[in-house]
Amino acid sequence: MSVEVNTKESVKTSIDVESIRRDFPILESKIKGNPLIYLDNAATTQKPKVVIERMNEYYFAQNSNVHRGVHTLSEIATNAYEDAREKIKTLINAADSKEIIFTRGTTESINLVANSYGRMVVKEGDEIIISIMEHHSNIVPWQILAEEKKAKLRIIPINDNGELLIDEFEKLLNEKTKFVSVVHISNSLGTINPIKKIIDISHNHGVPILIDGAQGIMHTAVDVQELDCDFYVFSGHKLYGPTGIGVLYGKSNLLNTMPPYQGGGDMIRSVTFEKTTYNDIPNKFEAGTPNIAGAVGLGTAIGYILKIGINNIAEYENELLKYATDVLSSIKELKIIGTAKEKASIISFVLENIHPHDIGTVLDYEGIAIRTGHHCTQPLMHRFNVPATARASLAFYNTKSEIDAISEGIKKVIKVFN
């Protein structure tokens, strides 16, 4: 359906934003007497009522452990848990639901790959390639592995707009390269990396690749078969689902060769004191009682997103990004950090002689929630010679009137400190 959005500039959109806002109870909150304007979606998104209600339903009426029980509640819980896996398979178009591993989030998914696949293939003198724009969770696990194996970490540089230098990436690849791990969309810059091209280049050199999709999954359609990535990881809480649940997608041929990441219940086929044999995927990588309610909530969130339409969401968020970029660029004291041609709805900025934490504090008194700091991308901050930035990250429940409000709030910050 096409409706008018209640914003300063009349525009047609394929989603009913005002109706969507009513699905998110927290958006009716007030902060310090002002209506909440939530612009910290890159850190975590808000949750629609259907997700909250579904998780309550699970705990009220369906709570039981999965896979191991023959009683009715266990069967209900198991079906709900595995149904969530099927929804994730649909969302990213995996070839088989067994390629979907539940984790605690993007961070654990990357650590799983580094500690299982990485330890299996990386040897002394080998090289691992990441980029300068990576989140710390896609830097530190590879640093630990490289130090342990006496391997080397190689870094893909960027230009001043915040775009990866693909030619330089290709020069880094050689016979010593054993793995590549690159972010889909930068959480600090909003840059959308050409991951299909990066994947193809890696594979042309016979190198497997992981894509950190923590930001990508919420802003754009992902088809892992079309991309041909070896691993794709993301978190539920950035996809309008609960915290503490995440996903590792891996090609089955790779997952089958990898040793377990953790030992415990459900990841075994048989145990004796002499030898343990391991279960098939995905169970091999899901030791112990999983976050059942989290998986159920994530499955519900995915159903909600698919009903609205990921392409519709992307179209509307691109409208918001363009509007916000134009509005904020008109403030002469403001400089946007990250001006790539291909961007998601994330704007990081600095103000002359005003620390980002002060920006965030003043805006909070206006009811405006943004993120300030290095955003777990300290090497990237060093690249742009800034200690930190203020970051406004937009979602499909945000409006242009909220962008106008942050613009006025920033002008108030400037007046206060100048």
MARDREN-555984 format. One record per atom (N, C-alpha, C): residue in three letters; x, y, z. Coordinates in steps of 0.1 Angstrom, whole numbers, plus 5000, padded with zeros to 4 digits. Atoms other than C-alpha are relative to their C-alpha. Layout:
BEGIN
alaXYZ...
***
This chain:
BEGIN
met500849885000met500050005000met500950125000ser499249875001ser501150364994ser499250115008val500749904992val500350635020val500950125001glu499249884997glu501450985029glu500649995013val499350004987val504051005056val499950135006asn500149874993asn503651275082asn501350065003thr498749944998thr506851455076thr500050144994lys499949865005lys508051805066lys499850004985glu500150015015glu508351705030glu499249884996ser500950115004ser505551505015ser500749914991val499350105008val506751185000val499249875001lys500750135001lys505250854989lys500949895005thr499250124996thr506450535006thr499249884999ser500750135002ser505650175002ser499649935014ile500450054987ile505150125040ile499350115008asp500849914992asp502750275065asp500750025013val499149974989val505150435089val499350025013glu500749974988glu502650565114glu499449875006ser500650134995ser500950215116ser501149925006ile498950084995ile504350055121ile500550055013arg499649944987arg505250295149arg499149955011arg500950054989arg502250175168arg500349865004asp499650134997asp503649825167asp501249995010phe498850004991phe506649935189phe499650085012pro500449934988pro505450025224pro500950105006ile499049914994ile508650185235ile500050144993leu500049875007leu508250465209leu499050105005glu500949914993glu505450605230glu500550065013ser499449964988ser507850665258ser500450155000lys499549874999lys508951005271lys501349995008ile498749994993ile512551085281ile500250155004lys499849864994lys513051385304lys498950094996gly501249925004gly509551505295gly499850024985asn500149985014asn510151485258asn499749864993pro500250125007pro508851225233pro501349934996leu498850075004leu511450955227leu500250014985ile499550015014ile513350995193ile501149905000tyr499050104999tyr515250675190tyr500849994987leu499150005012leu518250705166leu501249925003asp498850084996asp520550435180asp499849864995asn500450135005asn519350145158asn501249924996ala498850085004ala522850035148ala500549935013ala499650064987ala523449955185ala499049885003thr501150104999thr520149765189thr498750064995thr501349965004thr516749795174thr498949985011gln501150024991gln513449825193gln499249884995lys500750135003lys511049525194lys498550024998pro501549995002pro507549505180pro499249925010lys500950074990lys504649385202lys500049854997val500250155003val504349055183val501249925005val498850074995val507948965193val499949985016ile500150004985ile507349055230ile498949905004glu501150094997glu504048875230glu500349854998arg499750145003arg505348565214arg501049945010met499050054990met508248535239met499249975013asn500850024988asn505748575267asn499149884999glu500850125002glu503548305252glu500849885002tyr499150124998tyr506448065251tyr500249985015tyr499750024986tyr507248125288tyr498749975008phe501250034993phe503648125299phe499449864998ala500750125003ala502447825281ala500749884993gln499350105008gln505147635262gln501449975005asn498650014995asn508347645283asn500449855002ser499550134998ser510247325280ser501449994993asn498850015007asn513647205269asn499749934986val500250055014val514147105232val500749874998his499350125005his515146785214his500049885008arg499750114992arg515446565244arg498749935006gly501250054993gly511846515256gly499049944990val501050065009val509046295243val498650055005his501249954995his506346485263his499550124991thr500749905009thr503946735246thr500750145000leu499449874999leu505547055259leu501450004993ser498750015007ser508946945247ser499950004985glu500350015014glu507546865213glu499650144994ile500449865004ile505947215211ile501250095000ala498849914999ala509147395222ala500949964988thr499050045011thr511247185197thr499550054987asn500649955012asn508847265169asn500250154998ala499949865001ala508947635177ala501450044997tyr498549975002tyr512747635179tyr500549974986glu499650045013glu513247455147glu499250084989asp500749915010asp510547665129asp500850134999ala499249885001ala512747965138ala501249984990arg498950045009arg515647795120arg499550014986glu500650005013glu513447745090glu499850154995lys500249865004lys512548115089lys501350074997ile498749945003ile516148215090ile500549954987lys499650065013lys516847975061lys499350084989thr500849925010thr514048155042thr500650144998leu499549875001leu515348495051leu501350024992ile498749985007ile518848445038ile500249904988asn500050095011asn517948175012asn501249905001ala499050114998ala520247905027ala499549884993ala500350125008ala520347575008ala499349905010asp500550104991asp519447375040asp500050065014ser500149944986ser518247465075ser501149955009lys498950054992lys521147255089lys501250094999glu498949905001glu523447535077glu499850125009ile500349894991ile521847765103ile500449955014ile499650034986ile523647755137ile499650115009phe500449894990phe522147945167phe501250025009thr499049954991thr524648145187thr499550115009arg500449894992arg524548425212arg499950134992gly500049885008gly525148685185gly501150004990thr498949995010thr527548805158thr501349975006thr498750024994thr530448805182thr500349865002glu499850144998glu530048445192glu500149924987ser500050075013ser529448345156ser501450014994ile498649985005ile532848495145ile501049925008asn499050084991asn534648345175asn499949854997leu500250145003leu533148005166leu500849974987val499350035012val534548025131val501550015002ala498549984998ala537948155142ala500649895008asn499450104991asn538347895169asn499849864995ser500250145006ser536947595149ser500749994986tyr499450015013tyr537647655112tyr501450065000gly498849935000gly540447905118gly501249915005arg499050094994arg542447675141arg500349884992met499950125008met541947395117met500950024988val499349985013val543447565086val501250105001val498949904999val545747845098val501249955007lys498850054995lys549347755103lys501050115001glu499049894998glu552547945112glu500450054986gly499649945012gly553448195085gly498850044991asp501249975009asp549848205070asp499550145003glu500649864999glu547848525066glu498550005000ile501449984999ile544348635074ile499750154996ile500349865005ile542748945057ile498750045006ile501249924995ile540349185074ile500150144994ser499949875005ser539549545067ser500250105012ile499849904990ile540349865086ile498750055006met501349954995met536549935091met499349895009glu500650114992glu535949615111glu499650045014his500350004986his534149605144his501049925008his499050084992his536349485172his499749855001ser500450155000ser534449155172ser500549934988asn499450065012asn535849095137asn501550044998ile498649975000ile539349205146ile500749915011val499450074988val540149055181val500149854998pro499950155001pro539248685174pro501149964990trp499050035010trp541548695143trp501450035005gln498749974994gln544348865163gln500449895009ile499750114990ile544148595190ile500549884992leu499650125008leu544248325163leu501450024994ala498749975006ala547148495145ala501249995010glu499050014990glu549148525177glu500349865004glu499850144996glu548548165187glu500749924989lys499550085011lys549448035152lys501350064994lys498949925006lys552248285145lys499750034986ala500549965013ala550248395115ala500050164999lys499949855002lys549948755101lys498650054996leu501249935004leu546948985099leu500250114990arg499949905011arg546649185067arg498850094999ile501149914999ile544449495065ile499750074987ile500549935012ile542349625036ile499850155003pro500249864998pro542650005034pro498850064994ile501249935006ile539950255026ile500450144995asn499849865004asn539750595009asn499450105010asp500549904991asp538750925025asp498550005001asn501550015000asn535050855017asn499549885009gly500450124992gly535150535037gly499749884992glu500350115009glu535150295008glu501349914999leu498850095001leu537349985006leu500750014987leu499250005012leu540149984981leu500249864995ile500150135005ile539349674962ile501349954993asp498750035007asp542549684941asp501049965010glu499150034989glu544549694973glu499749865006phe500450124994phe542549404987phe500649884991glu499550115009glu543449184956glu501549995001lys498550014999lys547149274960lys500449925013leu499650074987leu547049134996leu499949854999leu500250145001leu545848794985leu501249934993asn498950085005asn548648534980asn499949865004glu500150144997glu549448174985glu500049975015lys500050024985lys549848235023lys498650035006thr501349964995thr546248375026thr499149885002lys500850114997lys544048125044lys498550045003phe501449964997phe540948335053phe499850154998val500449865001val539148665046val498850025009ser501249974992ser536648825070ser499750154999val500349865003val534949145060val498550045004val501449954996val531949355072val499250034988his500949975011his528949385050his499750154999ile500349854999ile527849735062ile500750055013ser499349944989ser530049945084ser499150065011asn500949954989asn528450015118asn500450155003ser499649864997ser530450345120ser499850094989leu500149925012leu530350475085leu498749984992gly501250035008gly527250315070gly500449954986thr499650055013thr529350205040thr499549864997ile500450135005ile527849915020ile501149954992asn498950065007asn530749705009asn499549924988pro500450085011pro530649534975pro500449855003ile499650134995ile530649194992ile500049894989lys500050105010lys529748994961lys501350004992lys498749995007lys532849124943lys501249955009ile499050054991ile534949064974ile500049855002ile500250144999ile533648714977ile500649934988asp499550065012asp534348634941asp501650014999ile498549985000ile537948774943ile500649905009ser499550104990ser538548564974ser500049864994his500250135006his537248254957his500949974988asn499050025011asn539348314926asn501449975004his498750034994his542348284949his499949885009gly500250124992gly540847974966gly500050025015val500049964986val540348154999val498550015005pro501449994994pro537148105020pro499850145007ile500349874995ile535448415034ile498850005009leu501249974990leu533148525063leu499650144998ile500649865001ile530848825060ile499350035013asp500649964987asp529949005092asp498750084996gly501349945004gly526249085085gly499250075011ala500849944988ala525349245119ala499250124996gln500749895005gln524349565101gln499349974987gly500650035013gly523649415067gly498749945000ile501250075000ile520849195076ile498850085003met501149924996met518649475089met499750114989his500149905010his519149705059his499849964986thr500150045014thr519149495028thr499749854999ala500250155003ala518149155013ala501349934999val498850085000val520648885018val499749864994asp500250135006asp520848574996asp501449935000val498750064999val523748355007val500449914989gln499650085011gln523548124978gln500450084988glu499649915011glu523748404953glu501350075003leu498749944996leu526548574972leu501149895000asp499050115000asp528348234975asp501050025012cys499149994988cys529848335009cys500149875007asp499850134993asp531248055030asp499450015014phe500649984987phe530048205063phe499350145000tyr500649874998tyr527548485071tyr499450005014val500450004985val526848595107val499250135003phe500849884996phe524348835123phe499449975014ser500650004987ser522648915156ser498550034999gly501449985000gly518948895164gly499550145005his500549874994his518749215185his500150124990lys499949905010lys519749425155lys498949984989leu501150035009leu516849265135leu498750005006tyr501349984993tyr514049375158tyr499649875008gly500250124992gly514449045177gly500750025014pro499449994986pro515648975213pro501550005000thr498650014998thr519149005227thr500449865003gly499550144996gly521348695233gly499749894990ile500250115010ile520448515201ile500750064987gly499449975013gly522448515168gly500149884991val500050115011val523148315137val501350004994leu498950035009leu526048155120leu499549924989tyr500250085012tyr525348045084tyr501349964995gly498850065006gly527947815070gly499749904990lys500250105010lys528247605039lys500149865007ser500050134993ser527447245050ser501349934998asn498850085002asn530647105035asn501150055009leu499049954991leu532747335057leu499649975014leu500450034987leu530647295088leu500249855004asn499850144997asn530846915085asn501549975003thr498650034998thr534646925085thr500650075013met499549934988met534947165115met499849935013pro500250064987pro535547045150pro499050085009pro500949934991pro533047145178pro500750125006tyr499549884994tyr533447485193tyr499949995016gln500250034986gln532147375227gln499549865002gly500550134997gly531447045244gly498850005010gly501150014991gly528246945262gly498949924995gly501250075004gly524746815258gly499650034986asp500749995013asp523046765224asp501050014989met499149995011met526246815204met500849864998ile499350135001ile527246445209ile499149904994arg500750115005arg526246125193arg500149895011ser499850104989ser527745895220ser501350055008val498849964991val530145945250val500449885008thr499450104990thr532445695267thr501250075005phe498749944995phe535545775288phe501149984990glu499050025010glu537545645259glu499950094988lys500249935013lys535945835230lys498650065000thr501349935003thr533246085221thr499850024985thr500349975014thr531546095187thr499050115000tyr500849885000tyr529846415177tyr498849994991asn501350005007asn526346485164asn500250074986asp500049935013asp525546615129asp499750155002ile500449854999ile525146985121ile498550014999pro499549884993pro523547205133pro500449965015asn499950034986asn523547015167asn501550005005lys498650014996lys527346975167lys500550135006phe499549874996phe527747345173phe499050075010glu500949954991glu524847395197glu500049925013ala499950074988ala526047255230ala499250065011gly500749954989gly523847275260gly498650054997thr501349955002thr520347415265thr500150134993pro499949885008pro519947685238pro499150115005asn500949894997asn518248025241asn498749984992ile501250045008ile514947875230ile499050124998ala500949895001ala512848185238ala500650104990gly499449905010gly515348405219gly499849954986ala500250045013ala515148185189ala498650014995val501449985003val511348185190val499750154997gly500249865002gly511448565193gly500650054987leu499449975013leu513848595164leu499249964988gly500950055011gly511648375142gly498850094998thr501149915001thr508748605150thr500450134994ala499549885006ala510748915142ala500249994985ile499850025014ile511748775109ile498749994992gly501350005006gly508148695101gly499450144998tyr500549865000tyr507249055109tyr500750084989ile499249925010ile510049195087ile499649954986leu500450055013leu509148965058leu498750044995lys501449955003lys505549075060lys500050144994ile499949875005ile506549435056ile500850014986gly499250005012gly509149355029gly501350065001ile498749954998ile512849395031ile500350114990asn499849905011asn512949584998asn499350135003asn500849884996asn510249825011asn500750075011ile499249944989ile512249885042ile501250074995ala498749945005ala515449955023ala499650134992glu500449885008glu513650195000glu499750125009tyr500449894991tyr512150395029tyr501250055008glu498849964992glu515450395049glu500950084991asn499249925009asn517250525018asn499550144999glu500649875001glu514750815016glu500450085013leu499649934987leu515450895053leu501550045000leu498549975000leu519250875048leu500250124991lys499749895008lys519151115019lys499550135006tyr500549894993tyr516951355038tyr500950055012ala499249974989ala519051335069ala501450064996thr498749955004thr522351385050thr499950144995asp500249865005asp520951695033asp499850105012val500449914988val519551845066val501350025008leu498949984991leu522651775087leu501250064993ser499049935008ser525051885059ser499950154999ser500349865001ser523452225060ser500550075013ile499449944988ile524952275095ile501550024998lys498649975004lys528252445088lys501149945010glu499050054991glu529952335120glu500149845001leu500150155000leu529051965113leu500849944989lys499350075011lys531251725094lys499649855001ile500450145001ile529951385083ile501349914998ile498950105002ile532551095087ile499449884993gly500550115008gly531850845060gly499050054989thr500849955011thr530550965026thr500049914988ala499950095011ala530650655005ala498750014991lys501150005009lys528450634974lys498949915004glu501050104996glu526750324987glu500049995015lys500149994986lys525550375022lys498649955005ala501350044993ala522950235046ala499750125009ser500549894993ser521050465070ser500750025013ile499249974988ile523850545094ile500850134997ile499249885002ile525350895098ile500850035012ser499149964990ser528450955119ser500550144998phe499649865002phe529451315125phe500850055012val499349934990val531651545145val499650154999leu500249854999leu531151915156leu501350065004glu498749934996glu534052165158glu500150035015asn499749974986asn535552175193asn499049955010ile501050064991ile532651975208ile500249855001his499850144999his533251625221his498749934998pro501250075003pro530751365209pro499249965012his500750034988his529851265245his499150125004asp500749884996asp528751625251asp498850024991ile501149995010ile526651615219ile498949905005gly500950104996gly524951295231gly499250045013thr500649964987thr524251435266thr499050114998val501049895002val522551755254val498849944992leu501250055008leu520451565228leu499149915009asp500850084991asp519351325256asp499050085007tyr501049914993tyr517751615274tyr498950044991glu501049975010glu515751665242glu499249874997gly500650135003gly514651295243gly500549934988ile499450065012ile516951205214ile501149915004ala499050104997ala518950885217ala500949984988ile499050035010ile522050865196ile501249925007arg498850074994arg525350675201arg501250094998thr498849925001thr528650845208thr501249915005gly498850084996gly532150705211gly500749954987his499250055011his534450495189his499249884993his500950105006his531650235182his500749874998cys499250135001cys534049945187cys500749994987thr499250005013thr536050055156thr501150105002gln498949914997gln539050225171gln501050024989pro499149985011pro541350155142pro499450094989leu500649925010leu538850325119leu500050155005met499949864995met538750635142met501350054998his498749955002his542450655140his500350034985arg499849985014arg542250635102arg499450144997phe500649865003phe540050955102phe500450105010asn499449904991asn542051115130asn499050075009val500949954990val539151155154val499949905011pro500050094989pro538851015189pro498649925001ala501450054999ala535050945185ala499150084991thr501049925007thr531951045166thr498749985007ala501450014997ala528351105172ala499349924989arg500650085011arg526150855153arg498549995002ala501550015001ala522550875143ala499749884990ser500350115009ser521350545129ser498549984999leu501549995003leu517850525113leu499449864997ala500850125003ala515250245111ala498750044993phe501249985008phe512050205092phe498850065008tyr501049934992tyr510050345122tyr500350145003asn499749864999asn511850675121asn499350084989thr500749905009thr510450985104thr500950124997lys499349885004lys511651295087lys499950115011ser500249904989ser510151505116ser501049975011glu499050034990glu512551315139glu501450054996ile498749945006ile515451415116ile500050155002asp500049854998asp514351775118asp500350035015ala499849984986ala514251735156ala501549995004ile498650014997ile517851615158ile500850114994ser499349885006ser518951895135ser499950125009glu500249894990glu517452145159glu500749985013gly499350034988gly518951965188gly501550024999ile498649975003ile522451985172ile500350155000lys499949865000lys521952355167lys500050055015lys500049964986lys521152385204lys501449965007val498750044995val524352185212val501150114997ile499149915005ile526352435192ile499950135008lys500349884992lys524752735210lys500549985014val499650034987val525452575244val501550015002phe498550014999phe529152515238phe500750124994asn499349895006asn529952815217asn499550145005
***
